[in-house]
Protein backbone atom coordinates (compact mmCIF):
# COMPACT_ATOMS: atom_id res chain seq x y z
CA UNK A 1 0.00 0.00 0.00
CA UNK A 2 1.54 3.32 -1.08
CA UNK A 3 1.73 6.20 1.38
CA UNK A 4 -0.12 9.33 0.44
CA UNK A 5 2.27 12.26 -0.08
CA UNK A 6 1.74 14.99 2.51
CA UNK A 7 1.92 18.64 1.41
CA UNK A 8 3.54 21.36 3.52
CA UNK A 9 1.25 23.52 5.56
CA UNK A 10 1.67 27.30 5.18
CA UNK A 11 3.55 27.70 8.50
CA UNK A 12 5.91 24.85 7.59
CA UNK A 13 6.60 26.38 4.20
CA UNK A 14 7.40 29.76 5.82
CA UNK A 15 9.77 28.10 8.28
CA UNK A 16 11.51 26.31 5.40
CA UNK A 17 12.07 29.57 3.54
CA UNK A 18 13.72 31.15 6.64
CA UNK A 19 16.09 28.22 7.05
CA UNK A 20 16.88 28.16 3.36
CA UNK A 21 17.76 31.88 3.36
CA UNK A 22 20.41 31.39 6.07
CA UNK A 23 22.06 28.40 4.38
CA UNK A 24 24.96 28.67 1.91
CA UNK A 25 24.18 26.58 -1.13
CA UNK A 26 26.78 24.01 -2.19
CA UNK A 27 25.87 24.54 -5.83
CA UNK A 28 24.81 28.15 -6.30
CA UNK A 29 24.02 27.63 -9.95
CA UNK A 30 21.19 25.30 -8.99
CA UNK A 31 17.89 26.72 -7.84
CA UNK A 32 16.62 25.61 -4.46
CA UNK A 33 13.25 23.97 -4.54
CA UNK A 34 10.71 22.98 -2.06
CA UNK A 35 11.50 19.84 -0.10
CA UNK A 36 10.14 16.77 -1.74
CA UNK A 37 10.01 18.44 -5.15
CA UNK A 38 12.30 17.51 -8.03
CA UNK A 39 14.23 20.37 -9.65
CA UNK A 40 12.88 21.30 -13.01
CA UNK A 41 15.20 20.60 -15.88
CA UNK A 42 15.52 23.19 -18.60
CA UNK A 43 14.06 22.12 -21.87
CA UNK A 44 16.68 21.60 -24.53
CA UNK A 45 16.14 23.12 -27.89
CA UNK A 46 16.12 20.55 -30.65
CA UNK A 47 19.30 20.54 -32.75
CA UNK A 48 18.49 21.71 -36.24
CA UNK A 49 19.03 19.00 -38.85
CA UNK A 50 22.06 19.58 -41.07
CA UNK A 51 21.00 19.41 -44.69
CA UNK A 52 22.86 16.78 -46.70
CA UNK A 53 24.18 17.61 -50.14
CA UNK A 54 22.32 15.83 -52.90
CA UNK A 55 23.93 12.66 -54.28
CA UNK A 56 25.25 12.80 -57.78
CA UNK A 57 24.45 9.86 -60.10
CA UNK A 58 26.93 6.97 -59.83
CA UNK A 59 27.47 3.38 -60.90
CA UNK A 60 28.16 0.57 -58.46
CA UNK A 61 31.86 -0.27 -58.46
CA UNK A 62 32.99 2.81 -60.38
CA UNK A 63 35.46 3.77 -57.62
CA UNK A 64 36.93 0.28 -57.26
CA UNK A 65 40.68 0.01 -57.84
CA UNK A 66 41.49 -1.75 -61.09
CA UNK A 67 43.31 -5.08 -60.59
CA UNK A 68 47.06 -4.99 -61.05
CA UNK A 69 48.43 -6.20 -64.34
CA UNK A 70 48.99 -9.93 -64.34
CA UNK A 71 52.61 -10.90 -63.90
CA UNK A 72 53.97 -12.60 -66.97
CA UNK A 73 56.34 -15.11 -65.41
CA UNK A 74 57.25 -16.57 -68.79
CA UNK A 75 58.41 -13.25 -70.29
CA UNK A 76 62.05 -14.44 -70.23
CA UNK A 77 62.54 -18.11 -71.06
CA UNK A 78 65.32 -20.15 -69.45
CA UNK A 79 67.01 -20.43 -72.87
CA UNK A 80 67.06 -16.64 -73.25
CA UNK A 81 68.42 -16.26 -69.73
CA UNK A 82 71.20 -18.78 -70.38
CA UNK A 83 72.10 -17.01 -73.64
CA UNK A 84 72.99 -13.92 -71.57
CA UNK A 85 75.63 -15.84 -69.60
CA UNK A 86 79.22 -15.40 -70.78
CA UNK A 87 80.81 -18.21 -72.76
CA UNK A 88 83.39 -19.90 -70.50
CA UNK A 89 84.22 -22.87 -72.70
CA UNK A 90 86.15 -22.82 -75.97
CA UNK A 91 84.19 -20.63 -78.40
CA UNK A 92 84.69 -23.03 -81.32
CA UNK A 93 83.44 -25.98 -79.29
CA UNK A 94 80.56 -23.84 -78.01
CA UNK A 95 79.49 -23.11 -81.61
CA UNK A 96 79.44 -26.84 -82.38
CA UNK A 97 77.52 -27.46 -79.17
CA UNK A 98 74.81 -24.95 -80.07
CA UNK A 99 74.43 -26.50 -83.54
CA UNK A 100 74.03 -29.99 -82.07
CA UNK A 101 77.33 -31.20 -83.54
CA UNK A 102 78.64 -32.58 -80.23
CA UNK A 103 77.17 -35.82 -78.93
CA UNK A 104 76.36 -36.02 -75.19
CA UNK A 105 78.34 -38.72 -73.37
CA UNK A 106 75.53 -39.35 -70.86
CA UNK A 107 71.96 -38.28 -70.33
CA UNK A 108 69.35 -38.14 -67.58
CA UNK A 109 65.59 -37.73 -67.90
CA UNK A 110 63.85 -35.92 -65.03
CA UNK A 111 60.34 -36.27 -66.52
CA UNK A 112 57.61 -36.84 -63.95
CA UNK A 113 59.79 -36.01 -60.93
CA UNK A 114 58.95 -33.42 -58.31
CA UNK A 115 61.48 -30.75 -57.36
CA UNK A 116 62.31 -32.67 -54.18
CA UNK A 117 62.96 -35.85 -56.16
CA UNK A 118 64.79 -34.28 -59.10
CA UNK A 119 67.36 -32.22 -57.17
CA UNK A 120 69.32 -35.06 -55.50
CA UNK A 121 69.08 -37.18 -58.66
CA UNK A 122 70.53 -34.35 -60.76
CA UNK A 123 73.34 -33.63 -58.28
CA UNK A 124 74.34 -37.30 -58.13
CA UNK A 125 74.24 -37.68 -61.91
CA UNK A 126 76.39 -34.62 -62.67
CA UNK A 127 78.97 -35.34 -59.95
CA UNK A 128 79.27 -38.97 -61.09
CA UNK A 129 79.69 -37.89 -64.73
CA UNK A 130 82.41 -35.43 -63.73
CA UNK A 131 84.12 -38.08 -61.62
CA UNK A 132 84.09 -40.41 -64.63
CA UNK A 133 85.87 -37.77 -66.75
CA UNK A 134 82.90 -37.00 -69.02
CA UNK A 135 82.67 -33.50 -70.50
CA UNK A 136 79.21 -33.21 -72.07
CA UNK A 137 75.97 -34.53 -70.55
CA UNK A 138 72.33 -33.95 -71.46
CA UNK A 139 69.70 -33.14 -68.82
CA UNK A 140 66.13 -33.62 -70.05
CA UNK A 141 63.45 -31.71 -68.12
CA UNK A 142 60.57 -31.60 -70.58
CA UNK A 143 58.75 -28.45 -71.64
CA UNK A 144 56.10 -28.69 -68.94
CA UNK A 145 52.42 -29.45 -69.12
CA UNK A 146 49.99 -26.88 -70.46
CA UNK A 147 47.11 -26.37 -68.03
CA UNK A 148 44.54 -23.79 -67.02
CA UNK A 149 45.89 -20.98 -64.85
CA UNK A 150 42.88 -19.30 -63.29
CA UNK A 151 44.25 -18.78 -59.77
CA UNK A 152 45.45 -15.53 -58.21
CA UNK A 153 49.06 -16.76 -58.18
CA UNK A 154 50.36 -17.44 -61.68
CA UNK A 155 51.66 -20.95 -62.21
CA UNK A 156 54.90 -21.35 -64.11
CA UNK A 157 54.81 -23.87 -66.95
CA UNK A 158 57.63 -26.37 -66.67
CA UNK A 159 58.86 -25.94 -63.10
CA UNK A 160 61.84 -28.26 -63.65
CA UNK A 161 62.75 -26.47 -66.87
CA UNK A 162 63.13 -23.23 -64.90
CA UNK A 163 64.71 -24.70 -61.79
CA UNK A 164 67.41 -26.98 -63.25
CA UNK A 165 69.64 -24.13 -64.60
CA UNK A 166 69.61 -22.55 -61.13
CA UNK A 167 70.66 -25.83 -59.53
CA UNK A 168 73.47 -26.25 -62.07
CA UNK A 169 74.86 -22.80 -61.18
CA UNK A 170 74.71 -23.22 -57.41
CA UNK A 171 75.67 -25.54 -54.60
CA UNK A 172 78.04 -28.45 -55.26
CA UNK A 173 77.43 -28.39 -59.02
CA UNK A 174 78.84 -24.90 -59.48
CA UNK A 175 82.37 -26.23 -58.94
CA UNK A 176 82.16 -28.82 -61.76
CA UNK A 177 79.87 -27.15 -64.35
CA UNK A 178 81.57 -24.96 -66.95
CA UNK A 179 78.69 -24.10 -69.29
CA UNK A 180 74.92 -24.64 -69.50
CA UNK A 181 72.94 -23.97 -72.65
CA UNK A 182 69.66 -25.00 -74.21
CA UNK A 183 69.89 -28.19 -76.24
CA UNK A 184 69.61 -28.40 -80.02
CA UNK A 185 66.25 -29.55 -81.42
CA UNK A 186 67.55 -33.04 -82.16
CA UNK A 187 68.44 -33.42 -78.47
CA UNK A 188 65.22 -32.02 -77.02
CA UNK A 189 65.26 -28.30 -77.78
CA UNK A 190 63.81 -26.12 -75.02
CA UNK A 191 62.98 -29.22 -72.98
CA UNK A 192 66.62 -30.18 -72.40
CA UNK A 193 70.01 -28.66 -71.49
CA UNK A 194 73.57 -29.32 -72.51
CA UNK A 195 75.79 -29.34 -69.43
CA UNK A 196 79.47 -28.95 -70.28
CA UNK A 197 81.67 -30.06 -67.38
CA UNK A 198 85.12 -28.91 -66.30
CA UNK A 199 88.13 -31.16 -66.73
CA UNK A 200 89.10 -33.34 -63.80
CA UNK A 201 92.17 -32.16 -61.97
C-alpha positions in Angstrom: 0.0 0.0 0.0 1.5 3.3 -1.1 1.7 6.2 1.4 -0.1 9.3 0.4 2.3 12.3 -0.1 1.7 15.0 2.5 1.9 18.6 1.4 3.5 21.4 3.5 1.2 23.5 5.6 1.7 27.3 5.2 3.6 27.7 8.5 5.9 24.8 7.6 6.6 26.4 4.2 7.4 29.8 5.8 9.8 28.1 8.3 11.5 26.3 5.4 12.1 29.6 3.5 13.7 31.2 6.6 16.1 28.2 7.1 16.9 28.2 3.4 17.8 31.9 3.4 20.4 31.4 6.1 22.1 28.4 4.4 25.0 28.7 1.9 24.2 26.6 -1.1 26.8 24.0 -2.2 25.9 24.5 -5.8 24.8 28.2 -6.3 24.0 27.6 -10.0 21.2 25.3 -9.0 17.9 26.7 -7.8 16.6 25.6 -4.5 13.3 24.0 -4.5 10.7 23.0 -2.1 11.5 19.8 -0.1 10.1 16.8 -1.7 10.0 18.4 -5.2 12.3 17.5 -8.0 14.2 20.4 -9.6 12.9 21.3 -13.0 15.2 20.6 -15.9 15.5 23.2 -18.6 14.1 22.1 -21.9 16.7 21.6 -24.5 16.1 23.1 -27.9 16.1 20.5 -30.6 19.3 20.5 -32.8 18.5 21.7 -36.2 19.0 19.0 -38.9 22.1 19.6 -41.1 21.0 19.4 -44.7 22.9 16.8 -46.7 24.2 17.6 -50.1 22.3 15.8 -52.9 23.9 12.7 -54.3 25.2 12.8 -57.8 24.4 9.9 -60.1 26.9 7.0 -59.8 27.5 3.4 -60.9 28.2 0.6 -58.5 31.9 -0.3 -58.5 33.0 2.8 -60.4 35.5 3.8 -57.6 36.9 0.3 -57.3 40.7 0.0 -57.8 41.5 -1.8 -61.1 43.3 -5.1 -60.6 47.1 -5.0 -61.1 48.4 -6.2 -64.3 49.0 -9.9 -64.3 52.6 -10.9 -63.9 54.0 -12.6 -67.0 56.3 -15.1 -65.4 57.3 -16.6 -68.8 58.4 -13.2 -70.3 62.0 -14.4 -70.2 62.5 -18.1 -71.1 65.3 -20.2 -69.5 67.0 -20.4 -72.9 67.1 -16.6 -73.2 68.4 -16.3 -69.7 71.2 -18.8 -70.4 72.1 -17.0 -73.6 73.0 -13.9 -71.6 75.6 -15.8 -69.6 79.2 -15.4 -70.8 80.8 -18.2 -72.8 83.4 -19.9 -70.5 84.2 -22.9 -72.7 86.2 -22.8 -76.0 84.2 -20.6 -78.4 84.7 -23.0 -81.3 83.4 -26.0 -79.3 80.6 -23.8 -78.0 79.5 -23.1 -81.6 79.4 -26.8 -82.4 77.5 -27.5 -79.2 74.8 -24.9 -80.1 74.4 -26.5 -83.5 74.0 -30.0 -82.1 77.3 -31.2 -83.5 78.6 -32.6 -80.2 77.2 -35.8 -78.9 76.4 -36.0 -75.2 78.3 -38.7 -73.4 75.5 -39.3 -70.9 72.0 -38.3 -70.3 69.4 -38.1 -67.6 65.6 -37.7 -67.9 63.8 -35.9 -65.0 60.3 -36.3 -66.5 57.6 -36.8 -63.9 59.8 -36.0 -60.9 59.0 -33.4 -58.3 61.5 -30.8 -57.4 62.3 -32.7 -54.2 63.0 -35.8 -56.2 64.8 -34.3 -59.1 67.4 -32.2 -57.2 69.3 -35.1 -55.5 69.1 -37.2 -58.7 70.5 -34.4 -60.8 73.3 -33.6 -58.3 74.3 -37.3 -58.1 74.2 -37.7 -61.9 76.4 -34.6 -62.7 79.0 -35.3 -60.0 79.3 -39.0 -61.1 79.7 -37.9 -64.7 82.4 -35.4 -63.7 84.1 -38.1 -61.6 84.1 -40.4 -64.6 85.9 -37.8 -66.8 82.9 -37.0 -69.0 82.7 -33.5 -70.5 79.2 -33.2 -72.1 76.0 -34.5 -70.6 72.3 -33.9 -71.5 69.7 -33.1 -68.8 66.1 -33.6 -70.1 63.5 -31.7 -68.1 60.6 -31.6 -70.6 58.8 -28.4 -71.6 56.1 -28.7 -68.9 52.4 -29.4 -69.1 50.0 -26.9 -70.5 47.1 -26.4 -68.0 44.5 -23.8 -67.0 45.9 -21.0 -64.8 42.9 -19.3 -63.3 44.2 -18.8 -59.8 45.4 -15.5 -58.2 49.1 -16.8 -58.2 50.4 -17.4 -61.7 51.7 -20.9 -62.2 54.9 -21.4 -64.1 54.8 -23.9 -66.9 57.6 -26.4 -66.7 58.9 -25.9 -63.1 61.8 -28.3 -63.6 62.8 -26.5 -66.9 63.1 -23.2 -64.9 64.7 -24.7 -61.8 67.4 -27.0 -63.2 69.6 -24.1 -64.6 69.6 -22.5 -61.1 70.7 -25.8 -59.5 73.5 -26.2 -62.1 74.9 -22.8 -61.2 74.7 -23.2 -57.4 75.7 -25.5 -54.6 78.0 -28.5 -55.3 77.4 -28.4 -59.0 78.8 -24.9 -59.5 82.4 -26.2 -58.9 82.2 -28.8 -61.8 79.9 -27.2 -64.4 81.6 -25.0 -66.9 78.7 -24.1 -69.3 74.9 -24.6 -69.5 72.9 -24.0 -72.6 69.7 -25.0 -74.2 69.9 -28.2 -76.2 69.6 -28.4 -80.0 66.2 -29.6 -81.4 67.6 -33.0 -82.2 68.4 -33.4 -78.5 65.2 -32.0 -77.0 65.3 -28.3 -77.8 63.8 -26.1 -75.0 63.0 -29.2 -73.0 66.6 -30.2 -72.4 70.0 -28.7 -71.5 73.6 -29.3 -72.5 75.8 -29.3 -69.4 79.5 -29.0 -70.3 81.7 -30.1 -67.4 85.1 -28.9 -66.3 88.1 -31.2 -66.7 89.1 -33.3 -63.8 92.2 -32.2 -62.0 
